[in-house]
Amino acid sequence: MDSYKDFLALNVATLAGRLKNLAILQEQIGIDHKAWQVREVGDGNLNLVFIVEGPKGAAVVKQALPYVRLVGDSWPLPLKRSFFEHHALTRQSQRDLGMTPKIFSFDEEQAIIIMEYLTPHVILRRALIEGRKIPDLPNKLGCFLARTLFRGSDLCMETKLRKADLALFSDNVALCDITETLVFSDPYYDAKLNRHTAPQLDGIVGQLRTDRDLKVAAQRLKHIFANMPETLIHGDLHTGSVMVTDHDVRVIDPEFAFYGPMAFDVGMLLANFWMSYFSQRGHEGPTPRDSMRRYLLKTIVQIWNIFRAEFSRLWHSERTGILYQRQLFEDQNDALGSAQALDQFLHGIWVDMLGFAGVEMHRRILGLAHNADFELITDPDMRAACETKALKLGRHLAVNRAQIHSMAEINALAERLETEIVR
């Protein structure tokens, strides 16, 4: 649908009456819609999200709005983003079974996705703020990254299908524009929608906005983001897009999905773990969170190592696309050539991933959409101290990404910054 002229937003009072005849909801929740209990749980940024519970069970109803909810109707946004989210969830489910919520129904005209209610799951970001350690998190996320990014690329997909998919997702223009603007440009000048902890961060904000090397690096990364359609990426993969229990991990909200660089999803996700690391001091009570900080840095290392290992496994077992064909290497008994190509490929992801992580840290502190990791620190001086450390690491990663050789090197710097007194 292009016009959505019959679109009507749901609310708590109208949802049951409007959706009562959907067989899938009757099956999941119960036939008598008057017994349904509806509550809104959306984060308020873009969409409406409701949990609907009844005698038989529960489901989540998510509806896009024709504007950015965080800003208001002065910022229009196409409802078609729900179309892309539905298609992305479908593909991610196929590429890494069990890592996304099940989809029960999709209404394109009303921009409504009805999906599995994940319980007792909580948003990963909230769990980390509370100081919880999720046991199998690195394995699940590392494998999800490798499987979805590899299997959606020309390394694996039939080229005809990949090109058709590239064309389909190329219309997700408005959400790409949000990323291109809010992540790569707005933090580095006095953009209208920017905000930061003031006046505490005024000094470092001024430094970053006049940092020529940083601005050139950010624009180079924007160039890569906009012009490197390697694979279907989630597009907004952070700790707020992951739901967890002690025994399960699910990835949600891929409405920003499009064909972009593999390194983007990896960098965005790891950046949010580094931000969680720097925020911990603002959330600790009488008991220090040294153990939690060690856990977060270890998790970053493990996610990257597991991503590399699973990507390498897929390279050797599922490389059936038009890139780096086996006929050129393994079929000619040239295992070393295949290994050389893999190493170069992974190194390219490593370098770009660091850059994307750096600018993600900047935009979450200086731009429009902030992280609860820092926002829930009520003391502005403490919040600014935590944010300053993340800003410094972000600058280092973005500018010096080609000269950084290991996670150990980065985490050692993070530890030094963490103990630094911010004046």
C-alpha positions in Angstrom: 0.0 0.0 0.0 1.2 3.5 -0.8 -1.5 5.8 0.5 -2.8 3.9 3.6 -5.9 6.1 3.3 -7.9 3.8 5.4 -5.2 3.5 8.2 -6.5 3.9 11.7 -4.2 3.7 14.8 -5.1 1.2 17.4 -5.4 2.1 21.1 -6.1 0.1 24.3 -9.8 0.7 24.1 -10.3 -0.2 20.4 -7.9 -3.0 19.8 -10.0 -5.9 20.9 -13.1 -4.7 18.9 -11.1 -4.2 15.8 -9.1 -7.5 15.8 -11.7 -9.7 17.4 -12.5 -11.6 14.2 -8.9 -12.6 13.5 -8.7 -16.4 13.7 -5.1 -16.4 14.8 -5.8 -14.1 17.7 -8.8 -16.2 18.8 -6.6 -19.3 18.6 -3.8 -17.7 20.6 -5.8 -15.7 23.2 -9.5 -16.9 23.2 -12.7 -16.5 21.2 -14.4 -14.0 23.6 -12.7 -10.7 22.8 -14.4 -9.1 25.8 -12.2 -11.3 28.0 -9.0 -9.9 26.4 -6.8 -7.7 28.5 -4.9 -5.1 26.4 -2.0 -3.0 27.6 0.4 -0.7 25.7 4.1 -1.4 26.3 5.9 0.5 23.4 9.0 2.5 24.1 7.4 5.6 22.5 10.1 6.1 19.8 8.4 5.0 16.6 5.5 2.5 17.1 2.5 1.3 19.0 3.1 -2.0 20.8 0.4 -3.8 22.8 0.4 -7.0 24.8 -3.0 -8.8 24.5 -3.8 -11.5 27.0 -6.8 -13.8 27.3 -7.9 -17.1 28.7 -5.8 -19.2 26.3 -2.6 -17.1 26.1 -1.1 -13.9 24.8 0.2 -12.2 21.7 2.0 -8.9 20.8 0.4 -6.5 18.4 2.7 -4.0 16.9 1.5 -1.1 14.7 3.6 1.4 12.8 2.5 5.1 12.9 2.8 7.5 10.0 5.3 9.6 11.9 8.2 9.4 14.3 6.4 9.1 17.6 9.3 10.4 19.6 9.1 13.7 17.6 5.5 13.9 16.5 3.6 14.4 13.2 6.1 17.1 12.1 8.3 14.2 11.1 6.3 11.9 8.7 7.4 8.3 8.3 6.1 5.7 5.9 3.9 3.0 7.3 5.6 0.6 4.9 8.4 0.1 7.5 6.2 -2.6 9.0 6.3 -4.4 5.6 10.1 -4.4 5.8 10.1 -5.6 9.4 7.8 -8.5 8.6 10.0 -9.6 5.7 13.2 -9.2 7.7 11.8 -11.2 10.6 10.8 -13.9 8.2 14.3 -14.1 6.7 16.1 -14.0 10.0 13.9 -16.8 11.3 14.9 -18.9 8.3 18.6 -18.1 8.7 18.9 -18.6 12.4 16.0 -20.7 13.6 14.5 -19.7 17.0 16.3 -16.4 17.3 13.3 -14.2 16.5 9.7 -14.1 17.7 7.2 -16.2 15.7 5.0 -14.1 13.3 1.3 -15.0 13.5 -0.2 -12.4 11.2 0.6 -9.3 9.1 -1.8 -6.7 7.9 0.0 -4.4 5.4 -2.8 -1.9 5.0 -3.0 -1.3 8.8 0.7 -1.8 9.3 0.1 -4.4 12.0 2.3 -7.3 12.9 1.0 -9.9 15.4 3.7 -12.0 16.9 4.7 -14.2 19.7 4.6 -12.8 23.2 8.0 -13.4 24.7 7.7 -14.1 28.4 9.3 -14.0 30.9 11.8 -12.2 28.7 13.1 -8.7 29.4 14.9 -6.2 27.2 18.6 -7.0 27.4 19.5 -3.3 28.1 17.3 -3.4 31.2 18.9 -6.6 32.4 22.4 -5.1 32.0 21.4 -1.9 33.8 20.2 -4.1 36.7 23.5 -5.9 36.7 22.3 -9.3 35.4 24.6 -11.7 33.6 22.9 -13.7 30.8 24.7 -17.1 30.5 24.5 -18.0 26.8 24.3 -14.5 25.4 27.6 -14.3 23.5 27.0 -17.6 21.7 23.5 -16.7 20.7 24.4 -13.2 19.5 27.7 -14.2 17.8 26.0 -17.0 15.9 23.0 -14.8 15.0 25.3 -12.2 13.5 27.3 -14.7 11.5 24.3 -16.7 10.2 22.0 -13.9 9.2 24.8 -11.8 7.6 26.5 -14.7 5.8 23.3 -16.4 4.6 21.8 -13.1 3.3 24.8 -12.4 1.1 26.3 -13.3 -2.3 28.6 -15.7 -0.4 25.6 -18.0 0.0 22.4 -16.9 -1.7 21.4 -17.7 -5.2 22.3 -14.4 -7.0 18.9 -14.1 -8.7 17.1 -14.3 -5.3 19.6 -12.0 -3.6 19.2 -9.3 -6.3 15.4 -9.5 -6.0 15.6 -9.2 -2.3 18.0 -6.2 -2.6 15.4 -4.5 -4.9 12.6 -5.3 -2.4 14.4 -3.8 0.6 15.8 -0.8 -1.4 12.5 1.0 -0.8 13.2 1.3 2.9 14.5 4.7 2.1 13.0 6.7 5.0 14.5 4.6 7.8 17.9 4.5 6.0 17.7 8.3 5.9 17.2 8.3 9.7 20.3 6.3 10.2 22.4 8.3 7.7 21.4 11.5 9.4 21.2 10.7 13.1 24.2 8.4 13.3 26.7 9.8 10.8 26.1 13.5 10.6 24.0 15.1 13.4 26.3 14.4 16.3 29.1 16.4 14.6 27.4 19.7 14.3 24.7 21.8 16.1 21.8 19.9 14.6 18.3 20.9 15.7 17.4 17.5 17.3 20.6 17.0 19.1 20.7 17.0 22.9 23.4 16.2 25.5 24.0 16.4 29.2 24.7 20.2 29.6 26.7 22.0 30.6 28.8 19.1 31.7 29.5 17.8 28.2 29.7 21.2 26.4 33.5 21.1 26.3 34.0 17.7 24.8 31.0 18.3 22.4 32.8 21.3 21.1 36.0 19.3 20.6 34.3 16.6 18.7 32.5 19.0 16.4 35.8 20.7 15.4 37.7 17.4 15.1 38.5 17.2 11.4 39.8 13.6 11.5 36.7 12.4 13.3 34.3 14.1 10.9 36.1 12.7 7.9 36.0 9.3 9.5 32.3 9.6 10.2 31.6 10.6 6.6 33.7 7.7 5.2 31.6 5.3 7.4 28.5 7.0 6.1 29.8 6.4 2.5 30.3 2.7 3.3 26.9 2.4 4.9 25.1 4.0 2.0 27.0 2.3 -0.8 27.9 -1.2 0.3 24.8 -3.5 -0.1 26.6 -6.7 1.1 23.8 -8.4 2.9 20.4 -8.0 4.6 21.3 -6.3 7.9 19.1 -5.8 10.9 19.9 -2.1 10.8 19.2 -1.3 14.4 20.8 -4.1 16.4 21.5 -2.9 20.0 20.8 -4.1 23.5 17.3 -2.6 23.2 16.6 -4.9 20.3 17.3 -8.1 22.2 15.0 -9.9 24.7 16.4 -12.4 27.1 15.8 -14.8 29.9 18.5 -16.9 31.7 17.9 -19.6 29.1 16.8 -17.8 25.9 17.8 -14.9 23.6 15.6 -13.4 20.9 16.3 -10.5 18.4 13.4 -8.1 17.7 12.5 -4.9 15.8 14.3 -5.1 12.4 12.3 -2.4 10.8 15.5 -0.6 9.7 16.5 -3.7 7.7 18.0 -3.1 4.3 21.0 -4.4 2.2 24.1 -2.8 3.8 27.6 -3.6 5.1 28.0 -6.7 7.3 30.1 -4.7 9.7 27.3 -2.3 10.7 25.2 -4.8 12.7 28.3 -6.1 14.5 29.6 -2.6 15.3 26.2 -1.3 16.5 25.8 -4.2 18.9 29.3 -4.2 20.4 29.1 -0.4 20.9 26.1 -0.9 23.1 28.0 -3.3 25.3 30.9 -0.8 25.6 28.3 1.9 26.6 26.8 -0.5 29.2 30.3 -1.0 30.5 30.9 2.7 31.0 27.5 3.2 32.5 27.8 0.7 35.3 29.4 3.1 37.8 26.2 5.2 37.5 24.0 2.3 38.5 26.0 0.7 41.3 24.9 1.0 44.9 27.0 0.3 47.9 28.4 -2.8 46.2 30.8 -2.0 43.3 30.1 -3.6 39.9 33.6 -4.7 39.1 32.4 -8.2 38.3 29.7 -6.8 35.9 32.2 -4.7 34.1 34.5 -7.7 33.6 31.5 -9.7 32.4 30.7 -7.0 29.8 34.2 -6.8 28.4 34.4 -10.6 28.3 31.1 -10.7 26.5 32.3 -8.3 23.8 35.4 -10.5 23.2 33.2 -13.7 23.1 30.7 -12.3 20.7 33.4 -11.3 18.3 35.2 -14.6 18.6 32.1 -16.6 18.1 31.0 -14.5 15.2 34.4 -15.1 13.5 34.3 -18.9 14.3 30.7 -19.3 13.0 31.3 -17.1 9.9 34.4 -19.2 9.2 32.4 -22.5 9.6 29.8 -21.2 7.1 32.5 -20.0 4.7 33.8 -23.6 4.5 30.4 -25.4 4.6 27.8 -23.0 2.9 29.8 -20.9 0.5 27.6 -21.6 -2.6 27.1 -18.1 -4.0 28.9 -16.1 -6.7 31.7 -14.8 -4.4 34.9 -16.7 -3.8 33.6 -19.8 -5.5 35.0 -23.1 -4.4 35.9 -23.9 -8.0 38.7 -21.3 -7.7 40.1 -22.6 -4.4 39.0 -25.9 -2.7 38.2 -27.7 -6.0 41.8 -26.9 -7.1 43.2 -28.2 -3.8 44.0 -24.6 -2.8 42.8 -24.5 0.8 45.3 -21.8 1.6 43.8 -19.5 -1.0 40.4 -19.9 0.6 41.9 -19.2 4.0 43.6 -16.1 2.6 40.3 -14.8 1.2 38.5 -15.5 4.4 41.1 -13.7 6.5 40.9 -10.6 4.2 37.1 -10.7 4.3 37.0 -10.9 8.1 39.7 -8.2 8.5 37.5 -5.8 6.4 34.6 -6.5 8.7 36.8 -5.9 11.7 38.0 -2.5 10.6 34.6 -1.2 9.6 32.9 -2.7 12.6 35.2 -0.6 14.9 34.3 2.6 13.0 30.6 1.9 13.2 30.9 1.2 16.9 32.6 4.5 17.5 30.0 6.6 15.8 27.2 4.7 17.4 28.6 5.7 20.8 28.6 9.3 19.8 25.1 9.4 18.4 23.6 7.7 21.5 25.0 10.5 23.7 24.9 13.5 21.5 22.0 12.9 19.0 18.3 12.5 19.2 17.8 8.9 20.4 19.7 8.2 23.7 20.3 5.0 25.7 18.7 4.2 29.0 22.1 3.0 30.1 23.1 6.7 30.6 19.7 8.4 30.7 18.7 6.5 33.9 21.7 7.9 35.8 20.0 10.6 37.7 23.0 12.5 38.9 24.0 14.7 35.8 27.6 14.9 36.9 27.9 11.1 37.2 26.1 10.7 33.9 28.4 13.1 32.1 31.4 11.4 33.6 30.3 8.0 32.2 29.3 9.5 28.9 32.7 11.3 28.5 34.5 8.0 28.7 32.3 6.4 26.0 32.8 9.5 23.8 36.5 9.2 24.1 36.6 5.5 23.2 34.2 6.1 20.3 36.5 8.8 18.9 39.4 6.4 19.1 37.6 3.6 17.4 36.3 5.7 14.6 39.5 7.5 13.8 42.1 4.8 14.5 40.2 1.8 13.4 42.7 0.7 10.8 45.5 0.7 13.4 43.7 -1.3 16.1 44.7 -5.0 16.1 42.7 -6.8 18.9 39.8 -6.7 21.3 42.3 -7.0 24.1 43.8 -3.7 23.0 40.4 -1.9 23.0 39.3 -3.4 26.3 42.6 -2.4 28.0 41.9 1.2 26.8 38.3 1.0 28.1 39.6 -0.1 31.5 42.1 2.8 31.6 39.3 5.2 30.7 37.0 3.7 33.3 39.4 4.5 36.1 40.1 8.0 34.8 38.8 10.9 36.8 36.8 13.2 34.5 37.2 16.9 35.3 
